[in-house]
């Protein structure tokens, strides 16, 4: 069995072909999808600004084989985003992902302050 890594993936995109009903629903729910809703989860968290209603982002946690790398994590997150947005009936375009491998990420800790 190969090693598994945990990735944080941010999928960004642009709304496209929204109907007036879609726009009204997104604007009505905007407060639920603002800065405070940004969480990395397996299901993904959707965030966007109401004005202008143009771009969105979705944050995912993806666990996959390390050998498959960041490209596979991005592809899996984009598939999840496409499925969720399509399921909600929203049009979108231009999905792009940014991936961070939490298992290889270096953490710089500040040394303890001397007294």
N, C-alpha and C positions, 0 to 999 in steps of 0.2 A: 504494500500500500504506500502510495506516495504522500509526501508531506502536504499538509493543508495550510493555507495562509488566509488571513482575514484582510479584506480590502475595504476601504472607504471610497465610494465612488460618487462623484457629483455629476449628474447628467443635466446639461443645460440645453435649452431649445427656445424656439419662437412659436407663439400661437399662430395658427394659420387657418383661414376659412371659418372663423367662428361666426355662428349665427347670432342674431340679437338676443335670442334666448340664452345661448351659451355665455355671451358677454354679461348679461344680467345675472346669471347664476354665479359666474366667477366673481363679479363685483360684490354680490351679496355675501359670498363666502370668503372674501379677501382677508378679513380680520383673522380668520382661522388659519390662514396660509401665509402669515407674515414672518418677520424675523424670529419671533418666539416659537414658531412651529418647526424650525429647522432642527431635525434630528436624523441621525444615521440609523436606519432600521432595515430589516430584510424586506419589508413591504414597501419601503420608500416613503419619504415625506415630501409633499409638494409645497413649494413656496413661490410666491410671485407678488409683485406690487400692483395695486389696483390702478394707479395712474402713473405712467401710461400702461395699459394692459397689453404688453408686448412680449416680454420674455418670462420664462419660468425656470426653476431648477428643481431637481429631485435628488434626494440624498439616500444612498443605499449602503448597506453592509452586505458584502458578498464573500462567501467562504468557498474557496475552490482550490484545486491542486496547484501547488506552487510552480510546478513544471509548466502549467498553462500560462502563467504570468499575468501581468496587468492587462494585456490585450483581451484575454478571455474574461476577466472581471468586468472590463468596460462593456464588452459585448453582452454579457449576461444582464448587467444593469440597464443597458439600453433596451434590451428585449422586455424587461420588466416594465420600464417606463412606457414603451410603445403599447404594451398590453393594457396597462392601467389607463392611460389617456384615451386609447381607443374604446375601452370599456365604458368610460365616462362620456364618450361621444365627442370629445374635443379634438379639433384639428391641430396639427403641429408640424414643424419642419426643423431641419438643421440640428439634430441631436448631436452633441459633442460631450465627451466625458473627460474628467480628470480623476486619476486613480492614485491612491496612496496605499502602499503595502504596509500595514501596521506591524507585521512581523520583521520587517527589515528597516523600519524607521529608526533613525538615531535620535535619541532624546538628549539634549544638552541640559544638564542640571547645573544650576549655579552653586558654587561652593558656599558652604555655611559661612556666615559673617563672623569675623574674628572680633573678640571683645577686648 
